[in-house]
Amino acid sequence: MAENVDSLVLEQLRLIREDLGALKTGMAAFKDEVHGEFGDVKAELLGQRTMIFSLATTIGHIDRRVEHIEEKLGIEQ
């Protein structure tokens, strides 16, 4: 009887170990996927930041040109 109980316990422990191994593998794959997507988000954010800086620079140049034209036309602000 003790052998049967030991055998059942060992079988359950083996199944638990297999389940934990599968979970560990799944979590590692999920972690890699999340890291990859996070890297993509960071790259996209950097691109957006660069675009906003470029637009702000362009708007600044346009503003200076408009001010220059206003000065030439004698328009006061």
Biopython code that builds the backbone (N, CA, C, O; Angstrom):
import numpy as np
from Bio.PDB.StructureBuilder import StructureBuilder

atoms = [
    (1, "MET", "N", (0.816, -1.194, 0.000)),
    (1, "MET", "CA", (0.000, 0.000, 0.000)),
    (1, "MET", "C", (0.862, 1.261, 0.000)),
    (1, "MET", "O", (0.572, 2.212, -0.726)),
    (2, "ALA", "N", (1.926, 1.273, 0.817)),
    (2, "ALA", "CA", (2.819, 2.428, 0.896)),
    (2, "ALA", "C", (3.480, 2.682, -0.448)),
    (2, "ALA", "O", (3.679, 3.832, -0.838)),
    (3, "GLU", "N", (3.822, 1.607, -1.160)),
    (3, "GLU", "CA", (4.431, 1.753, -2.483)),
    (3, "GLU", "C", (3.462, 2.417, -3.455)),
    (3, "GLU", "O", (3.862, 3.259, -4.259)),
    (4, "ASN", "N", (2.193, 2.038, -3.381)),
    (4, "ASN", "CA", (1.187, 2.636, -4.258)),
    (4, "ASN", "C", (1.042, 4.132, -3.983)),
    (4, "ASN", "O", (0.947, 4.936, -4.910)),
    (5, "VAL", "N", (1.028, 4.494, -2.701)),
    (5, "VAL", "CA", (0.909, 5.897, -2.323)),
    (5, "VAL", "C", (2.146, 6.658, -2.794)),
    (5, "VAL", "O", (2.032, 7.743, -3.366)),
    (6, "ASP", "N", (3.325, 6.089, -2.553)),
    (6, "ASP", "CA", (4.565, 6.723, -3.001)),
    (6, "ASP", "C", (4.566, 6.899, -4.517)),
    (6, "ASP", "O", (4.978, 7.939, -5.030)),
    (7, "SER", "N", (4.112, 5.895, -5.212)),
    (7, "SER", "CA", (4.070, 5.926, -6.662)),
    (7, "SER", "C", (3.103, 7.013, -7.152)),
    (7, "SER", "O", (3.420, 7.737, -8.095)),
    (8, "LEU", "N", (1.941, 7.131, -6.529)),
    (8, "LEU", "CA", (0.971, 8.152, -6.898)),
    (8, "LEU", "C", (1.515, 9.558, -6.621)),
    (8, "LEU", "O", (1.345, 10.471, -7.429)),
    (9, "VAL", "N", (2.166, 9.715, -5.473)),
    (9, "VAL", "CA", (2.739, 11.012, -5.111)),
    (9, "VAL", "C", (3.837, 11.394, -6.104)),
    (9, "VAL", "O", (3.890, 12.530, -6.575)),
    (10, "LEU", "N", (4.714, 10.433, -6.418)),
    (10, "LEU", "CA", (5.792, 10.717, -7.370)),
    (10, "LEU", "C", (5.246, 11.051, -8.754)),
    (10, "LEU", "O", (5.778, 11.923, -9.441)),
    (11, "GLU", "N", (4.192, 10.362, -9.160)),
    (11, "GLU", "CA", (3.573, 10.641, -10.459)),
    (11, "GLU", "C", (3.005, 12.066, -10.481)),
    (11, "GLU", "O", (3.178, 12.782, -11.467)),
    (12, "GLN", "N", (2.338, 12.475, -9.418)),
    (12, "GLN", "CA", (1.786, 13.828, -9.341)),
    (12, "GLN", "C", (2.899, 14.883, -9.325)),
    (12, "GLN", "O", (2.788, 15.930, -9.963)),
    (13, "LEU", "N", (3.967, 14.587, -8.585)),
    (13, "LEU", "CA", (5.094, 15.524, -8.545)),
    (13, "LEU", "C", (5.740, 15.662, -9.924)),
    (13, "LEU", "O", (6.151, 16.757, -10.310)),
    (14, "ARG", "N", (5.830, 14.566, -10.660)),
    (14, "ARG", "CA", (6.390, 14.605, -12.009)),
    (14, "ARG", "C", (5.503, 15.462, -12.919)),
    (14, "ARG", "O", (6.009, 16.269, -13.699)),
    (15, "LEU", "N", (4.197, 15.288, -12.821)),
    (15, "LEU", "CA", (3.269, 16.085, -13.632)),
    (15, "LEU", "C", (3.358, 17.566, -13.271)),
    (15, "LEU", "O", (3.323, 18.432, -14.145)),
    (16, "ILE", "N", (3.472, 17.842, -11.979)),
    (16, "ILE", "CA", (3.623, 19.234, -11.535)),
    (16, "ILE", "C", (4.911, 19.828, -12.093)),
    (16, "ILE", "O", (4.918, 20.973, -12.545)),
    (17, "ARG", "N", (5.999, 19.065, -12.066)),
    (17, "ARG", "CA", (7.281, 19.528, -12.596)),
    (17, "ARG", "C", (7.163, 19.826, -14.093)),
    (17, "ARG", "O", (7.704, 20.822, -14.572)),
    (18, "GLU", "N", (6.462, 18.971, -14.827)),
    (18, "GLU", "CA", (6.264, 19.197, -16.263)),
    (18, "GLU", "C", (5.449, 20.467, -16.507)),
    (18, "GLU", "O", (5.768, 21.266, -17.388)),
    (19, "ASP", "N", (4.390, 20.636, -15.709)),
    (19, "ASP", "CA", (3.566, 21.840, -15.850)),
    (19, "ASP", "C", (4.381, 23.103, -15.555)),
    (19, "ASP", "O", (4.270, 24.102, -16.265)),
    (20, "LEU", "N", (5.195, 23.047, -14.508)),
    (20, "LEU", "CA", (6.024, 24.197, -14.164)),
    (20, "LEU", "C", (7.042, 24.487, -15.268)),
    (20, "LEU", "O", (7.313, 25.647, -15.578)),
    (21, "GLY", "N", (7.593, 23.447, -15.849)),
    (21, "GLY", "CA", (8.534, 23.628, -16.959)),
    (21, "GLY", "C", (7.865, 24.285, -18.152)),
    (21, "GLY", "O", (8.443, 25.169, -18.784)),
    (22, "ALA", "N", (6.649, 23.856, -18.460)),
    (22, "ALA", "CA", (5.900, 24.456, -19.570)),
    (22, "ALA", "C", (5.582, 25.918, -19.267)),
    (22, "ALA", "O", (5.687, 26.774, -20.145)),
    (23, "LEU", "N", (5.195, 26.203, -18.031)),
    (23, "LEU", "CA", (4.922, 27.584, -17.643)),
    (23, "LEU", "C", (6.170, 28.451, -17.755)),
    (23, "LEU", "O", (6.109, 29.590, -18.218)),
    (24, "LYS", "N", (7.289, 27.905, -17.329)),
    (24, "LYS", "CA", (8.551, 28.644, -17.388)),
    (24, "LYS", "C", (8.926, 28.949, -18.835)),
    (24, "LYS", "O", (9.363, 30.056, -19.149)),
    (25, "THR", "N", (8.755, 27.975, -19.703)),
    (25, "THR", "CA", (9.048, 28.176, -21.118)),
    (25, "THR", "C", (8.108, 29.213, -21.720)),
    (25, "THR", "O", (8.535, 30.089, -22.472)),
    (26, "GLY", "N", (6.830, 29.107, -21.385)),
    (26, "GLY", "CA", (5.854, 30.073, -21.885)),
    (26, "GLY", "C", (6.139, 31.482, -21.398)),
    (26, "GLY", "O", (6.019, 32.441, -22.161)),
    (27, "MET", "N", (6.513, 31.612, -20.143)),
    (27, "MET", "CA", (6.824, 32.921, -19.587)),
    (27, "MET", "C", (8.069, 33.508, -20.243)),
    (27, "MET", "O", (8.126, 34.713, -20.488)),
    (28, "ALA", "N", (9.058, 32.682, -20.529)),
    (28, "ALA", "CA", (10.269, 33.169, -21.192)),
    (28, "ALA", "C", (9.936, 33.683, -22.587)),
    (28, "ALA", "O", (10.439, 34.726, -23.004)),
    (29, "ALA", "N", (9.084, 32.949, -23.312)),
    (29, "ALA", "CA", (8.678, 33.395, -24.648)),
    (29, "ALA", "C", (7.886, 34.694, -24.556)),
    (29, "ALA", "O", (8.084, 35.605, -25.361)),
    (30, "PHE", "N", (6.998, 34.779, -23.587)),
    (30, "PHE", "CA", (6.205, 35.996, -23.389)),
    (30, "PHE", "C", (7.108, 37.181, -23.057)),
    (30, "PHE", "O", (6.911, 38.285, -23.564)),
    (31, "LYS", "N", (8.100, 36.940, -22.201)),
    (31, "LYS", "CA", (9.037, 37.986, -21.819)),
    (31, "LYS", "C", (9.802, 38.494, -23.043)),
    (31, "LYS", "O", (9.972, 39.702, -23.211)),
    (32, "ASP", "N", (10.260, 37.580, -23.892)),
    (32, "ASP", "CA", (10.971, 37.980, -25.106)),
    (32, "ASP", "C", (10.067, 38.797, -26.025)),
    (32, "ASP", "O", (10.505, 39.787, -26.610)),
    (33, "GLU", "N", (8.809, 38.383, -26.152)),
    (33, "GLU", "CA", (7.860, 39.102, -26.999)),
    (33, "GLU", "C", (7.611, 40.503, -26.465)),
    (33, "GLU", "O", (7.596, 41.470, -27.227)),
    (34, "VAL", "N", (7.416, 40.613, -25.157)),
    (34, "VAL", "CA", (7.161, 41.923, -24.546)),
    (34, "VAL", "C", (8.375, 42.826, -24.709)),
    (34, "VAL", "O", (8.227, 44.009, -25.015)),
    (35, "HIS", "N", (9.570, 42.286, -24.511)),
    (35, "HIS", "CA", (10.787, 43.091, -24.687)),
    (35, "HIS", "C", (10.901, 43.579, -26.127)),
    (35, "HIS", "O", (11.276, 44.726, -26.367)),
    (36, "GLY", "N", (10.580, 42.714, -27.082)),
    (36, "GLY", "CA", (10.621, 43.113, -28.484)),
    (36, "GLY", "C", (9.631, 44.212, -28.788)),
    (36, "GLY", "O", (9.968, 45.187, -29.459)),
    (37, "GLU", "N", (8.409, 44.065, -28.301)),
    (37, "GLU", "CA", (7.389, 45.079, -28.542)),
    (37, "GLU", "C", (7.721, 46.384, -27.829)),
    (37, "GLU", "O", (7.456, 47.467, -28.350)),
    (38, "PHE", "N", (8.299, 46.278, -26.643)),
    (38, "PHE", "CA", (8.700, 47.474, -25.911)),
    (38, "PHE", "C", (9.781, 48.219, -26.685)),
    (38, "PHE", "O", (9.778, 49.449, -26.744)),
    (39, "GLY", "N", (10.697, 47.473, -27.271)),
    (39, "GLY", "CA", (11.730, 48.093, -28.103)),
    (39, "GLY", "C", (11.118, 48.813, -29.294)),
    (39, "GLY", "O", (11.560, 49.902, -29.661)),
    (40, "ASP", "N", (10.093, 48.203, -29.904)),
    (40, "ASP", "CA", (9.398, 48.844, -31.025)),
    (40, "ASP", "C", (8.716, 50.127, -30.579)),
    (40, "ASP", "O", (8.752, 51.129, -31.292)),
    (41, "VAL", "N", (8.098, 50.104, -29.409)),
    (41, "VAL", "CA", (7.417, 51.292, -28.883)),
    (41, "VAL", "C", (8.434, 52.402, -28.613)),
    (41, "VAL", "O", (8.176, 53.568, -28.914)),
    (42, "LYS", "N", (9.580, 52.045, -28.051)),
    (42, "LYS", "CA", (10.617, 53.043, -27.789)),
    (42, "LYS", "C", (11.109, 53.663, -29.086)),
    (42, "LYS", "O", (11.314, 54.874, -29.160)),
    (43, "ALA", "N", (11.301, 52.837, -30.110)),
    (43, "ALA", "CA", (11.756, 53.352, -31.399)),
    (43, "ALA", "C", (10.705, 54.277, -32.006)),
    (43, "ALA", "O", (11.039, 55.329, -32.552)),
    (44, "GLU", "N", (9.443, 53.889, -31.911)),
    (44, "GLU", "CA", (8.355, 54.729, -32.432)),
    (44, "GLU", "C", (8.296, 56.050, -31.675)),
    (44, "GLU", "O", (8.113, 57.103, -32.285)),
    (45, "LEU", "N", (8.447, 56.009, -30.370)),
    (45, "LEU", "CA", (8.433, 57.226, -29.561)),
    (45, "LEU", "C", (9.583, 58.150, -29.947)),
    (45, "LEU", "O", (9.399, 59.363, -30.038)),
    (46, "LEU", "N", (10.749, 57.592, -30.170)),
    (46, "LEU", "CA", (11.899, 58.398, -30.584)),
    (46, "LEU", "C", (11.612, 59.060, -31.929)),
    (46, "LEU", "O", (11.950, 60.226, -32.132)),
    (47, "GLY", "N", (10.990, 58.319, -32.845)),
    (47, "GLY", "CA", (10.633, 58.885, -34.141)),
    (47, "GLY", "C", (9.631, 60.024, -33.998)),
    (47, "GLY", "O", (9.752, 61.055, -34.659)),
    (48, "GLN", "N", (8.639, 59.830, -33.127)),
    (48, "GLN", "CA", (7.642, 60.881, -32.897)),
    (48, "GLN", "C", (8.291, 62.113, -32.280)),
    (48, "GLN", "O", (7.980, 63.243, -32.657)),
    (49, "ARG", "N", (9.181, 61.891, -31.344)),
    (49, "ARG", "CA", (9.871, 63.004, -30.686)),
    (49, "ARG", "C", (10.703, 63.786, -31.698)),
    (49, "ARG", "O", (10.727, 65.016, -31.675)),
    (50, "THR", "N", (11.382, 63.067, -32.582)),
    (50, "THR", "CA", (12.191, 63.707, -33.611)),
    (50, "THR", "C", (11.317, 64.522, -34.557)),
    (50, "THR", "O", (11.672, 65.638, -34.937)),
    (51, "MET", "N", (10.179, 63.960, -34.932)),
    (51, "MET", "CA", (9.264, 64.658, -35.824)),
    (51, "MET", "C", (8.726, 65.931, -35.167)),
    (51, "MET", "O", (8.641, 66.972, -35.818)),
    (52, "ILE", "N", (8.366, 65.857, -33.896)),
    (52, "ILE", "CA", (7.854, 67.034, -33.188)),
    (52, "ILE", "C", (8.933, 68.112, -33.098)),
    (52, "ILE", "O", (8.644, 69.294, -33.285)),
    (53, "PHE", "N", (10.156, 67.717, -32.818)),
    (53, "PHE", "CA", (11.254, 68.685, -32.754)),
    (53, "PHE", "C", (11.441, 69.348, -34.111)),
    (53, "PHE", "O", (11.631, 70.561, -34.197)),
    (54, "SER", "N", (11.386, 68.548, -35.163)),
    (54, "SER", "CA", (11.533, 69.091, -36.513)),
    (54, "SER", "C", (10.411, 70.060, -36.846)),
    (54, "SER", "O", (10.654, 71.122, -37.418)),
    (55, "LEU", "N", (9.185, 69.700, -36.492)),
    (55, "LEU", "CA", (8.047, 70.595, -36.739)),
    (55, "LEU", "C", (8.177, 71.886, -35.938)),
    (55, "LEU", "O", (7.884, 72.968, -36.447)),
    (56, "ALA", "N", (8.611, 71.775, -34.699)),
    (56, "ALA", "CA", (8.781, 72.967, -33.856)),
    (56, "ALA", "C", (9.843, 73.883, -34.456)),
    (56, "ALA", "O", (9.689, 75.104, -34.445)),
    (57, "THR", "N", (10.909, 73.304, -34.973)),
    (57, "THR", "CA", (11.965, 74.098, -35.607)),
    (57, "THR", "C", (11.425, 74.801, -36.851)),
    (57, "THR", "O", (11.689, 75.983, -37.069)),
    (58, "THR", "N", (10.671, 74.068, -37.659)),
    (58, "THR", "CA", (10.090, 74.644, -38.870)),
    (58, "THR", "C", (9.117, 75.770, -38.521)),
    (58, "THR", "O", (9.129, 76.820, -39.163)),
    (59, "ILE", "N", (8.288, 75.559, -37.524)),
    (59, "ILE", "CA", (7.340, 76.596, -37.091)),
    (59, "ILE", "C", (8.098, 77.832, -36.605)),
    (59, "ILE", "O", (7.685, 78.961, -36.869)),
    (60, "GLY", "N", (9.190, 77.619, -35.905)),
    (60, "GLY", "CA", (10.008, 78.747, -35.452)),
    (60, "GLY", "C", (10.563, 79.533, -36.619)),
    (60, "GLY", "O", (10.564, 80.764, -36.591)),
    (61, "HIS", "N", (11.040, 78.837, -37.654)),
    (61, "HIS", "CA", (11.557, 79.524, -38.843)),
    (61, "HIS", "C", (10.452, 80.315, -39.546)),
    (61, "HIS", "O", (10.661, 81.459, -39.949)),
    (62, "ILE", "N", (9.291, 79.708, -39.688)),
    (62, "ILE", "CA", (8.159, 80.393, -40.325)),
    (62, "ILE", "C", (7.778, 81.627, -39.524)),
    (62, "ILE", "O", (7.514, 82.686, -40.094)),
    (63, "ASP", "N", (7.750, 81.493, -38.200)),
    (63, "ASP", "CA", (7.400, 82.629, -37.338)),
    (63, "ASP", "C", (8.382, 83.782, -37.534)),
    (63, "ASP", "O", (7.972, 84.940, -37.621)),
    (64, "ARG", "N", (9.670, 83.473, -37.604)),
    (64, "ARG", "CA", (10.684, 84.515, -37.820)),
    (64, "ARG", "C", (10.514, 85.166, -39.195)),
    (64, "ARG", "O", (10.676, 86.378, -39.331)),
    (65, "ARG", "N", (10.191, 84.376, -40.199)),
    (65, "ARG", "CA", (9.986, 84.925, -41.541)),
    (65, "ARG", "C", (8.764, 85.845, -41.577)),
    (65, "ARG", "O", (8.798, 86.908, -42.197)),
    (66, "VAL", "N", (7.695, 85.430, -40.913)),
    (66, "VAL", "CA", (6.491, 86.261, -40.853)),
    (66, "VAL", "C", (6.804, 87.567, -40.137)),
    (66, "VAL", "O", (6.378, 88.632, -40.584)),
    (67, "GLU", "N", (7.535, 87.504, -39.044)),
    (67, "GLU", "CA", (7.920, 88.715, -38.320)),
    (67, "GLU", "C", (8.747, 89.638, -39.209)),
    (67, "GLU", "O", (8.571, 90.856, -39.187)),
    (68, "HIS", "N", (9.645, 89.052, -39.987)),
    (68, "HIS", "CA", (10.483, 89.842, -40.892)),
    (68, "HIS", "C", (9.613, 90.523, -41.959)),
    (68, "HIS", "O", (9.812, 91.698, -42.266)),
    (69, "ILE", "N", (8.658, 89.790, -42.515)),
    (69, "ILE", "CA", (7.752, 90.359, -43.519)),
    (69, "ILE", "C", (6.914, 91.472, -42.893)),
    (69, "ILE", "O", (6.705, 92.520, -43.505)),
    (70, "GLU", "N", (6.439, 91.239, -41.676)),
    (70, "GLU", "CA", (5.651, 92.269, -40.994)),
    (70, "GLU", "C", (6.478, 93.533, -40.775)),
    (70, "GLU", "O", (5.970, 94.644, -40.923)),
    (71, "GLU", "N", (7.755, 93.364, -40.422)),
    (71, "GLU", "CA", (8.633, 94.529, -40.239)),
    (71, "GLU", "C", (8.782, 95.271, -41.546)),
    (71, "GLU", "O", (8.732, 96.501, -41.568)),
    (72, "LYS", "N", (8.964, 94.543, -42.641)),
    (72, "LYS", "CA", (9.144, 95.184, -43.958)),
    (72, "LYS", "C", (7.876, 95.932, -44.380)),
    (72, "LYS", "O", (7.948, 96.980, -45.021)),
    (73, "LEU", "N", (6.725, 95.383, -44.017)),
    (73, "LEU", "CA", (5.456, 96.014, -44.387)),
    (73, "LEU", "C", (5.031, 97.098, -43.404)),
    (73, "LEU", "O", (4.075, 97.833, -43.649)),
    (74, "GLY", "N", (5.745, 97.188, -42.299)),
    (74, "GLY", "CA", (5.431, 98.196, -41.297)),
    (74, "GLY", "C", (4.231, 97.832, -40.433)),
    (74, "GLY", "O", (3.558, 98.713, -39.897)),
    (75, "ILE", "N", (3.967, 96.552, -40.297)),
    (75, "ILE", "CA", (2.856, 96.103, -39.463)),
    (75, "ILE", "C", (3.362, 95.925, -38.031)),
    (75, "ILE", "O", (4.350, 95.236, -37.776)),
    (76, "GLU", "N", (2.645, 96.573, -37.105)),
    (76, "GLU", "CA", (3.027, 96.416, -35.701)),
    (76, "GLU", "C", (2.171, 95.347, -35.052)),
    (76, "GLU", "O", (1.021, 95.122, -35.430)),
    (77, "GLN", "N", (2.748, 94.712, -34.091)),
    (77, "GLN", "CA", (2.020, 93.628, -33.400)),
    (77, "GLN", "C", (1.358, 94.126, -32.162)),
    (77, "GLN", "O", (0.706, 93.355, -31.458)),
]
sb = StructureBuilder()
sb.init_structure("model")
sb.init_model(0)
sb.init_chain("A")
sb.init_seg("    ")
for serial, (resi, resn, name, xyz) in enumerate(atoms, 1):
    if name == "N":
        sb.init_residue(resn, " ", resi, " ")
    sb.init_atom(name, np.array(xyz, "f"), 0.0, 1.0, " ", f" {name:<3s}", serial, name[0])
structure = sb.get_structure()
